[in-house]
Amino acid sequence: MRRRIVAGNWKMYTDLASATSLAEMIREGFNQSSSVDVLLCPPTPFLLPVGERLEGSGIALGAQNLYYKKEGAFTGEIAPQMLRSVGCTYAIVGHSERRTIFGESDYDVKMKVNAAIDHKLRPIICVGETEGEREEEMTYKVLNRQIREAFDGIFKEEATSCVVAYEPVWAIGTGKTATPEIAQEAHRFIRELLVSKYDQVTADNISILYGGSVKPTNAQELFAQPDIDGGLIGGASLSSQDFLTIIDAA
Ligand code: PGA
């Protein structure tokens, strides 16, 4: 059966000192016997030092992005193998900030998902509609396209190493959380898409996280929904106390 996962996405925040001390504080407060899989995604320059602080803690390390080529003249990009070599076992792919600010397409996302799997990195595939798309009742159309493209070329046996994060763009960093009912409806829809692409057993084994203004005050009711298997946490993951409370809620 699928696992509960809580991932901290630190985005472009922290510096070397605050990143390592945040990792240490989370490590200290984390109960190793927890049934929740926890990972931290610090900014790229801090992957190695944060990874060192997490060694033996049971907390995994994830990248916020990756490129899909093995190596080459791609100034500024980071190859999957490089991430593996500094201890990453997860990589966020297709975050809405990558899609909207940096112009990542569904094609890029698909290539990155495939590259991650080829290098034994578990992709956390982000999908979600914008406010305008929701108002125009395009939510399911958008989710359908994003999921179909992201899982294109992914075999059933590989699909369960993928994690999906439903992050309605209008809820990210805005303080507007989707209600548990709205989130559950989208999660259920995503699960059904995975059933139709693969089968029930496979779909039941893929963790689908919710992201978008998750806080200690709303985590519990979100995570109580049957198809919400944890969270991708931005702002609240920068406070060790808030992040640990959210892990407890999962
Ligand atoms: P937020 O970000 O929790 O700050 O809304 C979530 C995300 O972007 O992954």
Residues whose N, C-alpha, C, O or C-beta is under 5 A from the ligand:
A	BS01	PGA	N9 A171 I172 G173 T174 G211 G212 S213 V214 L232 I233 G234 G235 A236
